[in-house]
C-alpha cells in the first residue's frame, strides 16, 4: 500500500506556460517536476508543477521574480 503525503501543486492556464516554467525551474535547480494534473483538480492545460509544500515559497518567489504566471495552487494528499 502506498502512503499518501502532502504535495503542493501549481497549475497553469496553458501548456506553453507550464513548459516554460518547467524549463526555468530546472535551470534554477528548483525542487519538483512537471506532472499531469491530478484528477482531484480541474484546471486549464492539463499540466502542473509538483513539489513538497515546504518548497512553495522558494518556487513561487523565483517564478514571480522571473515574470512567470500560473493559474492556481493546491495542497493535496497524493
MOPAC internal coordinates of N, CA, C and O (Angstrom, degrees):
PM7 1SCF
backbone

  N    0.0000 0     0.00 0     0.00 0    0    0    0
  C    1.4456 1     0.00 0     0.00 0    1    0    0
  C    1.5356 1   109.02 1     0.00 0    2    1    0
  O    1.2310 1   121.26 1   -46.14 1    3    2    1
  N    1.3092 1   115.20 1   133.86 1    3    2    1
  C    1.4567 1   121.26 1   179.98 1    5    3    2
  C    1.5214 1   110.40 1   -82.92 1    6    5    3
  O    1.2310 1   120.66 1   -45.37 1    7    6    5
  N    1.3134 1   116.34 1   134.63 1    7    6    5
  C    1.4609 1   121.25 1   178.24 1    9    7    6
  C    1.5233 1   108.48 1   -87.54 1   10    9    7
  O    1.2310 1   120.79 1   -53.54 1   11   10    9
  N    1.3295 1   116.10 1   126.46 1   11   10    9
  C    1.4565 1   120.39 1   178.89 1   13   11   10
  C    1.5160 1   109.62 1   -83.47 1   14   13   11
  O    1.2310 1   121.14 1   -35.48 1   15   14   13
  N    1.3480 1   115.43 1   144.52 1   15   14   13
  C    1.4506 1   119.61 1   176.52 1   17   15   14
  C    1.5229 1   108.78 1  -137.68 1   18   17   15
  O    1.2310 1   121.06 1   -20.24 1   19   18   17
  N    1.3208 1   115.58 1   159.76 1   19   18   17
  C    1.4652 1   120.08 1  -179.08 1   21   19   18
  C    1.5160 1   110.00 1   -66.03 1   22   21   19
  O    1.2310 1   121.64 1   -44.65 1   23   22   21
  N    1.3227 1   114.47 1   135.35 1   23   22   21
  C    1.4558 1   122.21 1  -179.36 1   25   23   22
  C    1.5144 1   108.63 1  -134.17 1   26   25   23
  O    1.2310 1   120.62 1   -41.83 1   27   26   25
  N    1.3155 1   116.42 1   138.17 1   27   26   25
  C    1.4636 1   121.97 1   177.45 1   29   27   26
  C    1.5208 1   108.38 1   -95.20 1   30   29   27
  O    1.2310 1   120.76 1   -50.63 1   31   30   29
  N    1.3197 1   116.15 1   129.37 1   31   30   29
  C    1.4623 1   123.01 1  -177.47 1   33   31   30
  C    1.5262 1   109.07 1  -120.75 1   34   33   31
  O    1.2310 1   120.87 1   -48.29 1   35   34   33
  N    1.3253 1   115.93 1   131.71 1   35   34   33
  C    1.4606 1   122.45 1   176.38 1   37   35   34
  C    1.5226 1   107.59 1  -117.33 1   38   37   35
  O    1.2310 1   120.08 1   -56.73 1   39   38   37
  N    1.3383 1   117.44 1   123.27 1   39   38   37
  C    1.4588 1   120.76 1  -177.88 1   41   39   38
  C    1.5291 1   110.83 1  -104.75 1   42   41   39
  O    1.2310 1   121.55 1   -19.43 1   43   42   41
  N    1.3224 1   114.65 1   160.57 1   43   42   41
  C    1.4608 1   122.16 1  -176.45 1   45   43   42
  C    1.5172 1   110.03 1  -128.85 1   46   45   43
  O    1.2310 1   120.88 1   -24.30 1   47   46   45
  N    1.3406 1   115.92 1   155.70 1   47   46   45
  C    1.4571 1   121.10 1  -179.56 1   49   47   46
  C    1.5241 1   112.40 1   -77.19 1   50   49   47
  O    1.2310 1   120.38 1   152.67 1   51   50   49
  N    1.3278 1   116.88 1   -27.33 1   51   50   49
  C    1.4637 1   119.54 1  -177.95 1   53   51   50
  C    1.5218 1   110.93 1  -139.52 1   54   53   51
  O    1.2310 1   121.34 1   -22.01 1   55   54   53
  N    1.3196 1   115.03 1   157.99 1   55   54   53
  C    1.4584 1   121.09 1   177.00 1   57   55   54
  C    1.5217 1   110.18 1   -62.52 1   58   57   55
  O    1.2310 1   120.40 1   142.04 1   59   58   57
  N    1.3251 1   116.84 1   -37.96 1   59   58   57
  C    1.4629 1   121.23 1   178.76 1   61   59   58
  C    1.5235 1   111.12 1   -59.62 1   62   61   59
  O    1.2310 1   120.20 1   135.71 1   63   62   61
  N    1.3357 1   117.22 1   -44.29 1   63   62   61
  C    1.4727 1   121.17 1   178.09 1   65   63   62
  C    1.5241 1   110.55 1   -62.49 1   66   65   63
  O    1.2310 1   120.56 1   136.07 1   67   66   65
  N    1.3255 1   116.54 1   -43.93 1   67   66   65
  C    1.4657 1   120.99 1  -178.42 1   69   67   66
  C    1.5261 1   111.11 1   -63.01 1   70   69   67
  O    1.2310 1   120.26 1   135.53 1   71   70   69
  N    1.3133 1   117.11 1   -44.47 1   71   70   69
  C    1.4611 1   120.68 1  -177.93 1   73   71   70
  C    1.5334 1   111.71 1   -70.37 1   74   73   71
  O    1.2310 1   120.15 1   144.06 1   75   74   73
  N    1.3176 1   117.32 1   -35.94 1   75   74   73
  C    1.4683 1   120.57 1   176.60 1   77   75   74
  C    1.5312 1   109.99 1   -66.09 1   78   77   75
  O    1.2310 1   120.40 1   138.04 1   79   78   77
  N    1.3298 1   116.84 1   -41.96 1   79   78   77
  C    1.4650 1   120.96 1   178.31 1   81   79   78
  C    1.5248 1   110.39 1   -65.00 1   82   81   79
  O    1.2310 1   120.26 1   140.28 1   83   82   81
  N    1.3286 1   117.11 1   -39.72 1   83   82   81
  C    1.4671 1   120.56 1   177.90 1   85   83   82
  C    1.5311 1   110.11 1   -60.44 1   86   85   83
  O    1.2310 1   120.50 1   132.15 1   87   86   85
  N    1.3147 1   116.64 1   -47.85 1   87   86   85
  C    1.4652 1   120.89 1   179.98 1   89   87   86
  C    1.5320 1   110.52 1   -58.90 1   90   89   87
  O    1.2310 1   120.78 1   133.87 1   91   90   89
  N    1.3290 1   116.12 1   -46.13 1   91   90   89
  C    1.4620 1   120.96 1   179.08 1   93   91   90
  C    1.5260 1   111.06 1   -60.98 1   94   93   91
  O    1.2310 1   120.27 1   131.34 1   95   94   93
  N    1.3257 1   117.09 1   -48.66 1   95   94   93
  C    1.4673 1   121.03 1  -177.97 1   97   95   94
  C    1.5266 1   111.17 1   -60.97 1   98   97   95
  O    1.2310 1   120.61 1   140.14 1   99   98   97
  N    1.3181 1   116.44 1   -39.86 1   99   98   97
  C    1.4655 1   119.68 1   179.42 1  101   99   98
  C    1.5290 1   110.49 1   -67.73 1  102  101   99
  O    1.2310 1   120.02 1   138.63 1  103  102  101
  N    1.3344 1   117.56 1   -41.37 1  103  102  101
  C    1.4631 1   121.17 1   178.26 1  105  103  102
  C    1.5276 1   111.74 1   -63.36 1  106  105  103
  O    1.2310 1   120.64 1   145.86 1  107  106  105
  N    1.3332 1   116.39 1   -34.14 1  107  106  105
  C    1.4706 1   121.82 1  -178.88 1  109  107  106
  C    1.5290 1   112.91 1   -89.65 1  110  109  107
  O    1.2310 1   120.37 1  -176.98 1  111  110  109
  N    1.3383 1   116.90 1     3.02 1  111  110  109
  C    1.4755 1   122.69 1  -177.81 1  113  111  110
  C    1.5240 1   112.24 1    56.10 1  114  113  111
  O    1.2310 1   120.74 1  -141.38 1  115  114  113
  N    1.3361 1   116.18 1    38.62 1  115  114  113
  C    1.4601 1   120.60 1   176.33 1  117  115  114
  C    1.5251 1   108.86 1   -81.08 1  118  117  115
  O    1.2310 1   120.03 1   -34.82 1  119  118  117
  N    1.3235 1   117.55 1   145.18 1  119  118  117
  C    1.4589 1   120.14 1  -177.46 1  121  119  118
  C    1.5296 1   112.15 1   -70.52 1  122  121  119
  O    1.2310 1   121.07 1   -34.90 1  123  122  121
  N    1.3240 1   115.56 1   145.10 1  123  122  121
  C    1.4604 1   121.07 1   174.70 1  125  123  122
  C    1.5104 1   112.69 1   123.84 1  126  125  123
  O    1.2310 1   121.99 1     3.81 1  127  126  125
  N    1.3427 1   113.80 1  -176.19 1  127  126  125
  C    1.4604 1   120.47 1   178.77 1  129  127  126
  C    1.5178 1   110.12 1  -158.64 1  130  129  127
  O    1.2310 1   120.80 1   -19.02 1  131  130  129
  N    1.3220 1   116.07 1   160.98 1  131  130  129
  C    1.4566 1   121.93 1   178.57 1  133  131  130
  C    1.5261 1   108.74 1   -83.82 1  134  133  131
  O    1.2310 1   120.65 1   -47.59 1  135  134  133
  N    1.3363 1   116.36 1   132.41 1  135  134  133
  C    1.4662 1   121.58 1  -179.80 1  137  135  134
  C    1.5344 1   109.28 1  -136.43 1  138  137  135
  O    1.2310 1   120.43 1   -17.98 1  139  138  137
  N    1.3339 1   116.78 1   162.02 1  139  138  137
  C    1.4725 1   118.53 1   169.67 1  141  139  138
  C    1.5337 1   108.62 1   -64.28 1  142  141  139
  O    1.2310 1   120.43 1   -32.60 1  143  142  141
  N    1.3172 1   116.78 1   147.40 1  143  142  141
  C    1.4693 1   120.30 1   179.97 1  145  143  142
  C    1.5269 1   109.53 1   -62.41 1  146  145  143
  O    1.2310 1   119.97 1   -50.50 1  147  146  145
  N    1.3332 1   117.66 1   129.50 1  147  146  145
  C    1.4637 1   120.34 1   176.69 1  149  147  146
  C    1.5310 1   111.11 1   -58.81 1  150  149  147
  O    1.2310 1   120.42 1   -30.16 1  151  150  149
  N    1.2996 1   116.81 1   149.84 1  151  150  149
  C    1.4782 1   120.56 1  -175.61 1  153  151  150
  C    1.5224 1   113.07 1   -65.92 1  154  153  151
  O    1.2310 1   120.15 1   164.26 1  155  154  153
  N    1.3377 1   117.31 1   -15.74 1  155  154  153
  C    1.4619 1   120.32 1   177.41 1  157  155  154
  C    1.5385 1   112.05 1   -71.73 1  158  157  155
  O    1.2310 1   120.50 1   167.36 1  159  158  157
  N    1.3184 1   116.64 1   -12.64 1  159  158  157
  C    1.4692 1   122.18 1  -176.26 1  161  159  158
  C    1.5252 1   109.36 1  -118.73 1  162  161  159
  O    1.2310 1   120.95 1   -37.93 1  163  162  161
  N    1.3215 1   115.79 1   142.07 1  163  162  161
  C    1.4582 1   119.72 1   168.55 1  165  163  162
  C    1.5200 1   106.68 1  -114.60 1  166  165  163
  O    1.2310 1   121.00 1   -55.42 1  167  166  165
  N    1.3141 1   115.70 1   124.58 1  167  166  165
  C    1.4608 1   120.15 1  -177.89 1  169  167  166
  C    1.5191 1   110.00 1  -148.71 1  170  169  167
  O    1.2310 1   121.36 1    -9.93 1  171  170  169
  N    1.3156 1   115.01 1   170.07 1  171  170  169
  C    1.4513 1   123.75 1  -171.74 1  173  171  170
  C    1.5134 1   118.57 1   -51.11 1  174  173  171
  O    1.2310 1   119.52 1   114.41 1  175  174  173
  N    1.3262 1   118.52 1   -65.59 1  175  174  173
  C    1.4592 1   119.20 1  -164.65 1  177  175  174
  C    1.5211 1   115.64 1   -99.78 1  178  177  175
  O    1.2310 1   119.28 1   164.56 1  179  178  177
  N    1.2993 1   118.98 1   -15.44 1  179  178  177
  C    1.4561 1   120.37 1  -179.34 1  181  179  178
  C    1.5198 1   114.23 1    95.93 1  182  181  179
  O    1.2310 1   119.74 1   177.30 1  183  182  181
  N    1.3407 1   118.10 1    -2.70 1  183  182  181
  C    1.4557 1   121.73 1   178.01 1  185  183  182
  C    1.5201 1   109.93 1  -120.94 1  186  185  183
  O    1.2310 1   120.76 1   -29.51 1  187  186  185
  N    1.3387 1   116.16 1   150.49 1  187  186  185
  C    1.4612 1   120.46 1  -179.76 1  189  187  186
  C    1.5262 1   109.55 1  -149.02 1  190  189  187
  O    1.2310 1   121.01 1   -20.27 1  191  190  189
  N    1.3312 1   115.68 1   159.73 1  191  190  189
  C    1.4619 1   121.99 1   175.70 1  193  191  190
  C    1.5158 1   107.63 1   -97.19 1  194  193  191
  O    1.2310 1   120.49 1   -50.17 1  195  194  193
  N    1.3163 1   116.68 1   129.83 1  195  194  193
  C    1.4660 1   122.57 1  -177.50 1  197  195  194
  C    1.5200 1   109.32 1  -117.07 1  198  197  195
  O    1.2310 1   120.99 1   -48.94 1  199  198  197
  N    1.3326 1   115.71 1   131.06 1  199  198  197
  C    1.4579 1   120.78 1   174.26 1  201  199  198
  C    1.5282 1   109.03 1  -157.87 1  202  201  199
  O    1.2310 1   120.61 1    -0.94 1  203  202  201
  N    1.3057 1   116.44 1   179.06 1  203  202  201
  C    1.4651 1   121.23 1   178.00 1  205  203  202
  C    1.5291 1   109.68 1   -72.28 1  206  205  203
  O    1.2310 1   120.06 1   -34.51 1  207  206  205
  N    1.3324 1   117.49 1   145.49 1  207  206  205
  C    1.4667 1   119.98 1   178.81 1  209  207  206
  C    1.5303 1   113.25 1   -55.67 1  210  209  207
  O    1.2310 1   120.06 1   150.42 1  211  210  209
  N    1.3210 1   117.49 1   -29.58 1  211  210  209
  C    1.4595 1   121.59 1  -179.52 1  213  211  210
  C    1.5309 1   112.08 1   -65.59 1  214  213  211
  O    1.2310 1   119.97 1   157.89 1  215  214  213
  N    1.3243 1   117.66 1   -22.11 1  215  214  213
  C    1.4698 1   121.94 1  -178.35 1  217  215  214
  C    1.5231 1   112.48 1   -90.13 1  218  217  215
  O    1.2310 1   119.96 1   177.31 1  219  218  217
  N    1.3292 1   117.68 1    -2.69 1  219  218  217
  C    1.4664 1   122.47 1  -175.70 1  221  219  218
  C    1.5276 1   112.76 1   -51.21 1  222  221  219
  O    1.2310 1   120.42 1   124.50 1  223  222  221
  N    1.3234 1   116.81 1   -55.50 1  223  222  221
  C    1.4640 1   120.85 1  -175.19 1  225  223  222
  C    1.5281 1   111.67 1   -61.05 1  226  225  223
  O    1.2310 1   120.35 1   138.52 1  227  226  225
  N    1.3177 1   116.94 1   -41.48 1  227  226  225
  C    1.4677 1   121.24 1   179.69 1  229  227  226
  C    1.5289 1   111.20 1   -62.52 1  230  229  227
  O    1.2310 1   120.37 1   132.63 1  231  230  229
  N    1.3288 1   116.89 1   -47.37 1  231  230  229
  C    1.4655 1   121.66 1  -178.18 1  233  231  230
  C    1.5244 1   110.91 1   -66.64 1  234  233  231
  O    1.2310 1   120.01 1   131.33 1  235  234  233
  N    1.3289 1   117.58 1   -48.67 1  235  234  233
  C    1.4665 1   120.34 1  -179.59 1  237  235  234
  C    1.5232 1   112.26 1   -62.44 1  238  237  235
  O    1.2310 1   119.97 1   138.97 1  239  238  237
  N    1.3167 1   117.66 1   -41.03 1  239  238  237
  C    1.4705 1   120.60 1   179.71 1  241  239  238
  C    1.5233 1   110.64 1   -62.22 1  242  241  239
  O    1.2310 1   120.19 1   136.44 1  243  242  241
  N    1.3186 1   117.25 1   -43.56 1  243  242  241
  C    1.4686 1   120.83 1  -179.45 1  245  243  242
  C    1.5249 1   110.93 1   -66.75 1  246  245  243
  O    1.2310 1   120.20 1   135.50 1  247  246  245
  N    1.3376 1   117.22 1   -44.50 1  247  246  245
  C    1.4700 1   120.46 1   179.57 1  249  247  246
  C    1.5292 1   111.00 1   -63.99 1  250  249  247
  O    1.2310 1   120.71 1   136.66 1  251  250  249
  N    1.3226 1   116.25 1   -43.34 1  251  250  249
  C    1.4650 1   120.73 1  -179.05 1  253  251  250
  C    1.5321 1   110.59 1   -64.26 1  254  253  251
  O    1.2310 1   120.52 1   135.09 1  255  254  253
  N    1.3167 1   116.61 1   -44.91 1  255  254  253
  C    1.4645 1   120.97 1  -179.69 1  257  255  254
  C    1.5266 1   111.37 1   -61.47 1  258  257  255
  O    1.2310 1   120.40 1   144.94 1  259  258  257
  N    1.3295 1   116.85 1   -35.06 1  259  258  257
  C    1.4617 1   121.83 1  -179.24 1  261  259  258
  C    1.5319 1   112.40 1   -84.49 1  262  261  259
  O    1.2310 1   120.00 1   175.42 1  263  262  261
  N    1.3394 1   117.61 1    -4.58 1  263  262  261
  C    1.4570 1   121.10 1   176.24 1  265  263  262
  C    1.5192 1   115.68 1    87.94 1  266  265  263
  O    1.2310 1   119.87 1  -163.33 1  267  266  265
  N    1.3215 1   117.86 1    16.67 1  267  266  265
  C    1.4691 1   120.97 1   178.46 1  269  267  266
  C    1.5254 1   110.25 1   -80.19 1  270  269  267
  O    1.2310 1   121.27 1   -27.99 1  271  270  269
  N    1.3335 1   115.17 1   152.01 1  271  270  269
  C    1.4674 1   121.28 1   177.29 1  273  271  270
  C    1.5165 1   109.76 1  -118.37 1  274  273  271
  O    1.2310 1   121.19 1   -24.53 1  275  274  273
  N    1.3253 1   115.34 1   155.47 1  275  274  273
  C    1.4599 1   121.74 1   177.85 1  277  275  274
  C    1.5188 1   107.88 1  -143.04 1  278  277  275
  O    1.2310 1   121.52 1   -10.74 1  279  278  277
  N    1.3288 1   114.71 1   169.26 1  279  278  277
  C    1.4678 1   120.40 1  -176.68 1  281  279  278
  C    1.5295 1   112.35 1   -91.47 1  282  281  279
  O    1.2310 1   120.43 1   124.78 1  283  282  281
  N    1.3266 1   116.79 1   -55.22 1  283  282  281
  C    1.4710 1   120.97 1  -176.12 1  285  283  282
  C    1.5230 1   109.69 1  -158.62 1  286  285  283
  O    1.2310 1   121.38 1    -9.62 1  287  286  285
  N    1.3253 1   114.96 1   170.38 1  287  286  285
  C    1.4586 1   120.65 1   175.73 1  289  287  286
  C    1.5176 1   110.04 1  -134.43 1  290  289  287
  O    1.2310 1   121.07 1   -29.55 1  291  290  289
  N    1.3313 1   115.56 1   150.45 1  291  290  289
  C    1.4577 1   122.47 1  -176.39 1  293  291  290
  C    1.5189 1   109.71 1  -143.38 1  294  293  291
  O    1.2310 1   120.42 1   -25.55 1  295  294  293
  N    1.3166 1   116.80 1   154.45 1  295  294  293
  C    1.4585 1   122.41 1   167.87 1  297  295  294
  C    1.5154 1   105.98 1  -119.23 1  298  297  295
  O    1.2310 1   121.04 1   -59.66 1  299  298  297
  N    1.3308 1   115.61 1   120.34 1  299  298  297
  C    1.4660 1   122.13 1  -176.52 1  301  299  298
  C    1.5199 1   110.41 1  -125.50 1  302  301  299
  O    1.2310 1   120.81 1   -21.27 1  303  302  301
  N    1.2972 1   116.06 1   158.73 1  303  302  301
  C    1.4562 1   122.48 1   171.35 1  305  303  302
  C    1.5322 1   106.82 1   -93.27 1  306  305  303
  O    1.2310 1   120.71 1   -74.54 1  307  306  305
  N    1.3236 1   116.25 1   105.46 1  307  306  305
  C    1.4744 1   120.78 1  -179.51 1  309  307  306
  C    1.5024 1   110.46 1  -120.59 1  310  309  307
  O    1.2310 1   120.10 1   180.00 1  311  310  309

